[in-house]
């Protein structure tokens, strides 16, 4: 599996500079997101990430991180 990041096309270039926002792609299929929150609940963990797990009964995986 080869994953890649792609800028979220719904975010302007100037806004992306301050609050980066990416889609996670598996080939051409969007399987998640990574973005820097504007007002994080925990300032030491400003990045939010999520992955969509495919399959019946499979949960989405998500979390926060410092970098």
MOZI-V907126 format. One line per field, one symbol per residue. ss: DSSP state (@ for helix, = for strand, . for the rest). psi: psi as a letter, one per 20 degrees, with the letter a starting at -180 (. if undefined). burial: + if it has 16 or more other C-alpha atoms within 10 Angstrom, else -. A space follows every 10 residues. Layout:
ss=???
psi=???
burial=???
This chain:
ss=..=====... ..@@@@@@.. ======..== ======.... ......==== =......... =====..
psi=poqrqppoij pqghhhghnq oqqpqndjpp iaqpqpqgmq hohimippqq pppqqpjpqq praqrh.
burial=------++-- -----+---+ +++++----+ +++++++--- -----+++++ +--------- ---+---
